[in-house]
C-alpha cells in the first residue's frame, strides 16, 4: 500500500516533479507508485476571464492535493482540446488526436519508470473524452509492451470543478448564474491565485446564452462574448479560496481511495 498523508506538510520542492533529481524520483518510487498529472487548457474565458484559467486552476488544485498527501505532481499539461474556442483570440488548442498522442506518450513514460497509479486532475470539460481515450490507448501499450507495471497500472480522471462539494457550493453562491463556461467558480479561483486579475472584472450584460457546442464559428455566433450561461462578475477571491479548499479536500479523498484500491 502506498504511503501517503505524511505527518508534516511537504514543501513544494519535495512534491513538484520538475524540482526533483532523478535519484530522488527513484527513491520516491520505493515507497509510493502514485503521481498526479494536472491538465488544463489555454482558451478564452469570456471578456473578463484569463485565457489560462483552466490550466491555472487545475495546477493549483493538483499542487494543493500534493501538499496534503505528499504525492508527486508533474508539470501541468497546459494545452488541451479547445477547438470550439478557436474563434476567440488567444486560444491555443490541440486537436483531439494530438492531445491523445501527447497524453499517451506522457503516461507511457511514467509507466516505464514504475509509476502504477496516475491521477489526472482536469480543469476543462472539453478534455474529458480525449483523456479517457488516451487511458484506453496507454493500457493497450503498457500490456503490449509487457511493462513490469502492466498488471497494476491504473489511470484515473478527476474534474475538480465537478466534485460534489464544489458543485454544491457553486449552486449555493451563484444559482443558475454558475452557467457552463467562464463560470464564477473557476474565475473566483483564478482571482484567489492571481490578484492582478481583479482589475479585469466588470459587470456584464445578462443573461449569457446557454446551448450546444459545435465548431468555433458556430460557438462565437451563439456565445458572442465567450460566456455560456454564466455571470463571472459574481466571483470573488474569497470564494476562490473556498473552492480551492473544497476541491482539494474532495480530491485528496479520491486520491487516497485510488491509491489504496486494487
Ligand atoms: Ni474553464
Boltz pocket constraint, residues with backbone or C-beta under 6 A from the ligand:
constraints:
  - pocket:
      binder: B
      contacts: [[A, 45], [A, 53], [A, 54], [A, 123], [A, 124], [A, 181], [A, 182], [A, 186]]
      max_distance: 6.0
